[in-house]
Amino acid sequence: MSFDFKRAIKKEVNVGLNEQKIRYGAGSVLLLISVFLGNIALLLIGIVLVATGFTRWCPVYSGLNRTTVDPNEPAKACCGHDHSHGH
């Protein structure tokens, strides 16, 4: 498995909804811990996890041509709600 730097900068949704929730949770916990410990490394990792969860794009996954998106998961809009019902 090789890392493709050109593909890594191509922004595409490659973080699934379940992993998005995990990234939000883990990132939030790391951010909270970093505040109490004053640990910059935990702060940066927490920011990256929350940001990649929010955008649903991970450049490392892109570079490795990996995705955790389930083709059967519902389409999600920008605000996190399913707007496909046609109202």
DRENMAR-227499 format. One record per atom (N, C-alpha, C, O): atom name; x, y, z. Coordinates in steps of 0.001 Angstrom, whole numbers, plus 524288, in hexadecimal, padded with zeros to 5 digits. Layout:
// DRENMAR-227499
> atom|c1|c2|c3
> CA|X|Y|Z
...
This chain:
// DRENMAR-227499
> atom|c1|c2|c3
> N|80353|7FB6A|80000
> CA|80000|80000|80000
> C|80381|804D6|80000
> O|806B2|8058D|80387
> N|802E3|80820|7FC0A
> CA|80617|80CCF|7FBB3
> C|802BA|811A5|7FC75
> O|7FDFD|8118F|7FBA7
> N|80549|815D0|7FE03
> CA|8029A|81AB8|7FF12
> C|802FA|81E29|7FA3C
> O|80745|81F27|7F84F
> N|7FE92|81FFC|7F844
> CA|7FE56|82343|7F3A2
> C|7FD74|828ED|7F553
> O|7F926|82A60|7F6E6
> N|80195|82C1C|7F4FC
> CA|80139|83188|7F6C9
> C|7FD77|834C3|7F37D
> O|7FACD|83832|7F58B
> N|7FD37|833B6|7EE6D
> CA|7F99A|836A3|7EB09
> C|7F3F4|8357E|7EC7D
> O|7F0A9|838FF|7EC78
> N|7F2D9|8309F|7EDBD
> CA|7ED8B|82F2D|7EF45
> C|7EC45|83154|7F4B5
> O|7E7B9|83264|7F5DA
> N|7F029|831FA|7F805
> CA|7EF4D|833CF|7FD63
> C|7ED0C|8394D|7FD8E
> O|7EA4A|83AA7|80141
> N|7EE2A|83C7A|7F9A4
> CA|7EC24|841D9|7F9AB
> C|7E6D3|8424C|7F6F7
> O|7E475|8467B|7F6EF
> N|7E4F7|83DF9|7F4B4
> CA|7DFD3|83DF3|7F23C
> C|7DBA6|83D42|7F676
> O|7DB53|83930|7F8FF
> N|7D882|84149|7F725
> CA|7D49A|84120|7FB52
> C|7CFD2|83E12|7F998
> O|7CD0F|83F9D|7F5F9
> N|7CEDF|839AD|7FC43
> CA|7CA58|8366F|7FB3D
> C|7C878|8342F|80068
> O|7CB99|83359|803F6
> N|7C37D|83338|800D8
> CA|7C15B|830FB|805A6
> C|7C35B|82B6C|80626
> O|7C236|82819|802DE
> N|7C65D|82A69|80A49
> CA|7C875|82528|80B1D
> C|7C81D|8237C|810D9
> O|7CA57|81F7E|81258
> N|7C55C|8267F|81405
> CA|7C474|82529|81986
> C|7BEA4|82402|81A19
> O|7BB5C|8276B|8193F
> N|7BD68|81F38|81B8A
> CA|7B7FB|81D9B|81C1D
> C|7B556|8201A|820D1
> O|7B7E6|82270|82425
> N|7B038|81F93|8210A
> CA|7AD31|82206|8253C
> C|7AE89|81FCC|82A99
> O|7AED2|822B8|82E69
> N|7AF5D|81AA8|82AF3
> CA|7B0D5|8185D|82FF9
> C|7B628|81A53|831B6
> O|7B6E9|81BA7|83646
> N|7B9D8|81A81|82E13
> CA|7BF03|81C6F|82F77
> C|7BEE0|82242|830B4
> O|7C1EB|8241F|833ED
> N|7BB68|8251C|82E35
> CA|7BAD7|82AAB|82F56
> C|7B969|82B72|83517
> O|7BB90|82ED9|837B7
> N|7B5CC|8284A|836FE
> CA|7B437|828AD|83C7F
> C|7B8C6|8275D|8401C
> O|7B987|829E9|8441E
> N|7BBC7|8236A|83EB0
> CA|7C050|821EB|841DA
> C|7C457|8264C|841E1
> O|7C68D|82784|845F9
> N|7C54F|828A8|83D62
> CA|7C913|82CFE|83D19
> C|7C73D|831A9|84050
> O|7CA5B|83421|84305
> N|7C22C|832E0|84006
> CA|7C008|8371C|84346
> C|7C0DB|835F7|84912
> O|7C2B0|83951|84BFE
> N|7BF80|83140|84AB3
> CA|7BFF4|82FD7|85038
> C|7C590|82FCF|85219
> O|7C6D3|8323C|8560E
> N|7C8F9|82D0D|84F45
> CA|7CE76|82CB6|850D9
> C|7D117|83211|8509F
> O|7D41D|83374|85418
> N|7CFED|8350B|84C8E
> CA|7D23B|83A43|84C12
> C|7D085|83DE3|8506F
> O|7D3A8|840DF|85286
> N|7CB85|83D9F|851CE
> CA|7C97E|840F0|8560B
> C|7CBF7|83F81|85B43
> O|7CD57|842EE|85E57
> N|7CC86|83A71|85C3C
> CA|7CF03|838B6|8611A
> C|7D4AB|83A97|86151
> O|7D66F|83C88|86558
> N|7D782|83A06|85CFF
> CA|7DCF8|83BC8|85CE5
> C|7DD64|841AE|85DA3
> O|7E0F1|84391|86047
> N|7D9C2|84497|85B4D
> CA|7D9CC|84A45|85C0D
> C|7D8E9|84BB2|861C5
> O|7DB86|84F21|863E5
> N|7D539|8490B|86434
> CA|7D417|84A16|869B6
> C|7D8BF|848B8|86D2C
> O|7DA34|84BBC|8709F
> N|7DB0D|84434|86C3E
> CA|7DF98|84295|86F56
> C|7E422|84656|86E83
> O|7E6E4|847AD|87237
> N|7E4EA|84807|869AA
> CA|7E94F|84B87|86889
> C|7E8D5|850BB|86B69
> O|7ECC1|8531D|86CD9
> N|7E3FF|85278|86C3B
> CA|7E328|85760|86F19
> C|7E4EC|856C8|874C4
> O|7E76F|85A43|876EE
> N|7E397|85259|87726
> CA|7E4FB|8518B|87C9D
> C|7EAC8|85059|87D55
> O|7ED1D|851EA|8813C
> N|7ED19|84D9A|8799E
> CA|7F29C|84C29|87A1E
> C|7F64A|85024|877A2
> O|7FB01|85005|87894
> N|7F42C|8539D|87481
> CA|7F770|85762|871C2
> C|7FAF7|854BD|86DC4
> O|7FF5F|85675|86CE2
> N|7F90E|85096|86B5D
> CA|7FC24|84D7F|867B9
> C|7FAD8|84F18|86220
> O|7F67F|84E2D|86047
> N|7FE93|85178|85F71
> CA|7FDC1|85365|85A22
> C|7FCF6|84EE3|85646
> O|7F9CA|84F58|852B0
> N|7FFC8|84A91|856F2
> CA|7FF4D|84623|85358
> C|7F9BA|843F6|85368
> O|7F783|842DF|84F48
> N|7F777|84355|8580F
> CA|7F211|84170|8586F
> C|7EE49|8455B|85605
> O|7EA71|843D6|85390
> N|7EF5A|84A4F|856B5
> CA|7EC18|84E67|85470
> C|7EC12|84DF9|84E7B
> O|7E7ED|84E28|84C0D
> N|7F0AB|84D67|84C25
> CA|7F114|84D0F|84674
> C|7EE77|84825|84451
> O|7EBC1|8485D|8405A
> N|7EF43|843BF|846EC
> CA|7ECCD|83EE2|84535
> C|7E6E1|83F56|845A0
> O|7E40F|83D98|84225
> N|7E4FC|841AD|849DF
> CA|7DF5F|84270|84A8E
> C|7DD10|845E7|84650
> O|7D8D5|844D2|8444D
> N|7DFD6|84A0D|844F8
> CA|7DE0A|84D98|840D0
> C|7DDBB|84AB5|83B9B
> O|7D9EC|84B41|838B8
> N|7E1BF|847A3|83A6D
> CA|7E1CE|844B7|8357F
> C|7DD4C|840CF|8354E
> O|7DAB7|8404F|83147
> N|7DC54|83E0B|83999
> CA|7D814|83A3B|839AE
> C|7D2C2|83CDD|838F6
> O|7CF80|83AF3|835FC
> N|7D1E0|8412F|83BA3
> CA|7CCE0|843EE|83B22
> C|7CC51|8462D|83598
> O|7C81B|845E7|8334A
> N|7D083|84860|8337C
> CA|7D04A|84AAC|82E3D
> C|7CF4F|84688|82A0B
> O|7CC2B|84760|82680
> N|7D1FB|84210|82A6B
> CA|7D125|83DF7|82689
> C|7CBC7|83B77|8272B
> O|7C97F|8399E|8235C
> N|7C9C4|83B68|82BED
> CA|7C46E|83988|82CB9
> C|7C078|83D46|82A63
> O|7BCA2|83B9D|82803
> N|7C166|8424D|82B0F
> CA|7BDCE|84649|82910
> C|7BDAA|84648|82318
> O|7B977|8467B|820C1
> N|7C23A|8460F|820A9
> CA|7C27A|8463C|81AF2
> C|7C190|840EC|81871
> O|7C072|84093|813C7
> N|7C20B|83CBB|81B9A
> CA|7C19E|83754|819C7
> C|7C5BD|8361E|815A9
> O|7C4E8|832D1|81243
> N|7CA23|838C3|815F8
> CA|7CE83|837EF|81267
> C|7D386|83760|81580
> O|7D4DD|83ABF|818A8
> N|7D644|83320|81494
> CA|7DB48|83227|81715
> C|7DF62|831C5|812CB
> O|7DF18|82E3F|80F89
> N|7E339|83554|812B5
> CA|7E735|8352C|80E9B
> C|7EA7E|83034|80EB5
> O|7EC58|82E7A|80A9E
> N|7EB3E|82DE4|81341
> CA|7EE2C|828FA|81392
> C|7EB18|824A7|810E3
> O|7ED51|8218A|80DF9
> N|7E5F8|82471|811D8
> CA|7E2AF|82096|80F30
> C|7E2DB|82169|80947
> O|7E326|81DA3|80650
> N|7E2AD|82657|8078C
> CA|7E2ED|8276D|801F2
> C|7E808|82579|7FFA2
> O|7E80E|82308|7FB7E
> N|7EC52|82689|80247
> CA|7F16E|824E1|80064
> C|7F205|81F02|80025
> O|7F4CF|81CF5|7FCCF
> N|7EF63|81C49|803B0
> CA|7EF9E|81693|803C3
> C|7EB2F|81419|800A2
> O|7EAAB|80F52|80078
> N|7E7F1|8176E|7FE1E
> CA|7E375|815A2|7FB1B
> C|7DFD4|8123D|7FE77
> O|7DE24|80E09|7FCD9
> N|7DEB4|8142C|80322
> CA|7DB78|8115B|806EC
> C|7D699|81489|80822
> O|7D6BA|81957|80807
> N|7D258|811E1|80944
> CA|7CD88|81480|80AD2
> C|7CAA6|81126|80EC9
> O|7CAFB|80C5A|80EAE
> N|7C7D0|813BB|8124B
> CA|7C485|810E8|815FD
> C|7BEC8|81234|8150B
> O|7BB6D|81100|81845
> N|7BDAD|814A9|8109A
> CA|7B853|81614|80F3C
> C|7B56D|81136|80D6B
> O|7B72E|80E75|809E2
> N|7B105|81034|80FDB
> CA|7ADAC|80BD7|80E5C
> C|7AA3D|80DA8|809CE
> O|7A785|81197|80A4E
> N|7AA4E|80AE6|8056E
> CA|7A71F|80C9B|800FD
> C|7A144|80CBA|8022B
> O|79E4B|80F2A|7FF48
> N|79F95|80A2A|80651
> CA|79A08|80A0C|807B2
> C|7986E|80E38|80B9F
> O|793D0|80EB0|80CE3
> N|79C38|8114A|80D97
> CA|79AB9|81532|81180
> C|797F2|819B7|80EDB
> O|7990E|81AF8|80A59
> N|7944D|81C2F|811AD
> CA|7912F|82060|80F50
> C|79483|82523|80E0E
> O|7987F|82624|8108E
> N|792CD|82801|80A2A
> CA|79582|82CE1|808CA
> C|794A0|830C9|80D30
> O|79042|8316C|80F18
> N|798BE|83356|80EBD
> CA|79862|83733|812E9
> C|79975|83C97|810A6
> O|79CD9|83D37|80D4C
> N|7969A|8406A|81278
> CA|79759|845C6|810BA
> C|79B34|8488E|81457
> O|79D3F|8463B|81805
> N|79C25|84D6F|81344
> CA|7A015|85069|81616
> C|79EFB|850DF|81BEB
> O|7A2A2|8512D|81F08
> N|79A14|850EF|81D6E
> CA|798B8|851BA|822E6
> C|7981A|84C9E|825E2
> O|796F1|84CAC|82A8C
> N|798DE|8482C|8233B
> CA|79881|84327|825DA
> C|79328|840AB|825A6
> O|7925F|83C6D|827C6
> N|78F71|84341|8231E
> CA|78A26|8411D|822A5
> C|7894C|83F0F|81D28
> O|78B85|84118|81968
> N|78629|83B1E|81CAF
> CA|784E9|838CE|817AC
> C|780BB|83C30|8150F
> O|77C50|83C83|816ED
> N|7822B|83EB1|810BE
> CA|77E82|84222|80E05
> C|77C75|83F9E|808FF
> O|77A95|8425E|80588
> N|77CCA|83A80|80891
> CA|77B2F|837DC|803C6
> C|77552|836AE|80399
> O|7737E|83462|7FFCA
> N|77254|8382F|8079B
> CA|76CCB|836EA|807CD
> C|76976|83A69|8044F
> O|764D3|83953|803A2
> N|76BA9|83E94|80210
> CA|76900|84194|7FE14
> C|7654E|845CA|7FFF2
> O|76203|84778|7FCE0
> N|7659D|84799|804BE
> CA|76228|84BD2|8069A
> C|76414|85101|8049C
> O|761B8|8550A|805BB
